[in-house]
Amino acid sequence: MIKSYEKVNYLLRLKKQIERKLIIETFQHLDSIIDIKNYHYFGFGSIYFADFIMFHKYLNIHKMTSIDNKPDDEKRFLYNKPFGFINFRLIDCREFLERELDWAHNLFIWLDFDTAIDKSIIDIIEYVSAKSKSLDIFLITTEGESPDKPENCQNFIDTFREYVPADLIAKAVKEDFPKTLNSIVKTSIRNGLNRQMGNLEFLQIFNLVYEDTKKMYTFGAIFCNNDAPNKIRSKLTGLTYIKHDNNIAEIDCPLITPREKMCLDACIKKEGMDDLYTKTGLTKEIVDKYRSYYKYYPQFFESIY
């Protein structure tokens, strides 16, 4: 079976890279509340370690752990570690969370799965929620595609009926599927928090969808208590991709050439773009979408060593 990181170079996924930049910007806005540089970042770095590189460079996180459960590729993971301080463990996710993760430390967890949500992922969400403390950060990514066949749809409904309101579950294979995922994740988090028997709650900050090779869904939240939710909300005012409810923020940005990007950047605040449309052949829809995310666009160049 071909592994996901052998199908596509994770560093060249435009919308995924933009997602990472949105996450970075969010925690830069929260620096007076969350001292992110002193957090322990835990995730799935794969052989590219893209999020590890960016979170260290832009958030100054230096305590990091990446895990994987593919024993045949352990040497590749270790060889590609970009920084010596990254701890790589060849271990199952649930086993690491239960046996090795120091829950007393401030935690930034991103479980970036490349598979569809299932009960094993739900169990992990509930476990993380039951163990987390105030100002711990939790992100999870799964496939965002709805079940494609009637039998798969029925299996999905049977599996997650208790996690989703009845008016949503029936639309699971239609336009509301990301909202269905949102409901499943939030119900799972509440189930985990109920085990704590305390006053900890969570504030949703991310409810994102994007599609590079396939549609993906990312949910993000900060566990908090007391007046922390109000303080966090106030710091994130104005960031249009921040969603505290079930509304979806879609990273829907066009693929453009380097020359087109330079042209658009040169007149990014200009009103009346008819001459630009004529000159470049770009449509208003493409230009409007680019303007929404132009600050976060990566630039790819061939590198000759």
Protein Blocks (a to p, Z undefined) as FASTA:
>chain_A
ZZfklmpcfklgmklmmmmmmmmmmmmmmmmmmcfklpccdddekjnommmmmmmmmnop
abdcdddfbfklmmmmmmmpmbfklccddddfklmmmmmmcfkbccddddddfbdcdfkl
mmmmmmmmmmmcehiacdddddfbdcfbfklmmmmmmmmmmmpcfklmmmmmmmmlmmmm
mmmmmmmmmmmmmmnopabdcddfbdcdddfkbccddddddddehjlmmmmmmmmgoiak
bcfbfbdcddddddddfklmmmmmmmmmpghjllmmmmnopafklmmmmmmmmmmoccdd
dddZZ
